[in-house]
Amino acid sequence: MTTLKDIRPGATVMVVKLHGEGAVKRRIMDMGITKGVQVYVRKVAPLGDPVEVQVRGYELSLRKADAEMIEVSA
């Protein structure tokens, strides 16, 4: 299983599945990250937290813990 946390900057991936439950999963979905959407990884901070992505035409910063819940495929 590959998660958004594992993707290198400059790559575009597709969301396969969201892990997690309740409010955390709902918050990720409210940010526009849903199954089937394309996500472009802009940059990753030196220690891996946060991950800056572009999704649905806007930029978003995700914590490493949240990025780990997003399963993706190239």
C-alpha positions as CSV (number, residue, x, y, z in Angstrom):
1,M,0.0,0.0,0.0
2,T,1.4,3.4,-1.0
3,T,0.2,6.5,0.9
4,L,0.5,10.2,0.0
5,K,3.3,10.4,2.7
6,D,5.5,8.2,0.5
7,I,5.2,10.2,-2.7
8,R,8.1,12.4,-3.8
9,P,7.6,16.0,-4.8
10,G,6.7,16.6,-8.5
11,A,4.6,13.4,-8.8
12,T,0.9,13.3,-9.6
13,V,-1.1,10.4,-8.1
14,M,-4.7,9.3,-7.8
15,V,-6.5,8.7,-4.5
16,V,-7.6,5.1,-4.2
17,K,-8.9,5.0,-0.6
18,L,-9.2,7.0,2.5
19,H,-8.3,5.3,5.8
20,G,-9.3,6.6,9.2
21,E,-12.6,7.1,10.8
22,G,-15.1,9.7,11.8
23,A,-14.1,13.4,12.1
24,V,-10.6,12.9,10.7
25,K,-11.9,11.2,7.5
26,R,-14.6,13.8,7.2
27,R,-12.1,16.6,7.5
28,I,-9.9,15.1,4.7
29,M,-13.0,14.7,2.5
30,D,-14.1,18.3,3.2
31,M,-10.7,19.5,1.9
32,G,-11.6,17.9,-1.5
33,I,-9.5,14.8,-1.2
34,T,-11.9,12.0,-2.2
35,K,-11.6,8.7,-4.1
36,G,-10.6,9.1,-7.7
37,V,-9.3,12.7,-7.5
38,Q,-5.8,13.5,-8.8
39,V,-3.3,15.0,-6.3
40,Y,0.0,16.8,-7.3
41,V,2.7,16.7,-4.6
42,R,4.3,20.2,-4.7
43,K,6.8,19.9,-1.9
44,V,7.6,18.1,1.4
45,A,9.2,19.9,4.4
46,P,12.7,18.7,5.4
47,L,11.4,16.6,8.2
48,G,8.4,15.3,6.2
49,D,5.8,17.4,7.9
50,P,3.8,19.1,6.4
51,V,3.3,17.8,2.8
52,E,2.2,20.5,0.4
53,V,-0.2,19.3,-2.4
54,Q,-2.4,20.7,-5.1
55,V,-5.8,19.2,-5.4
56,R,-8.9,20.4,-7.4
57,G,-7.0,23.6,-8.4
58,Y,-6.0,24.8,-5.0
59,E,-3.0,24.3,-2.7
60,L,-3.2,22.5,0.6
61,S,-0.8,21.5,3.4
62,L,-1.4,18.2,5.1
63,R,0.2,16.8,8.3
64,K,2.2,13.7,7.9
65,A,-0.3,11.8,10.0
66,D,-3.1,12.8,7.6
67,A,-1.1,12.1,4.5
68,E,-0.5,8.6,5.8
69,M,-4.3,7.9,5.8
70,I,-4.6,8.6,2.1
71,E,-3.9,5.5,-0.1
72,V,-2.8,6.5,-3.6
73,S,-1.7,4.9,-6.9
74,A,0.5,6.3,-9.6
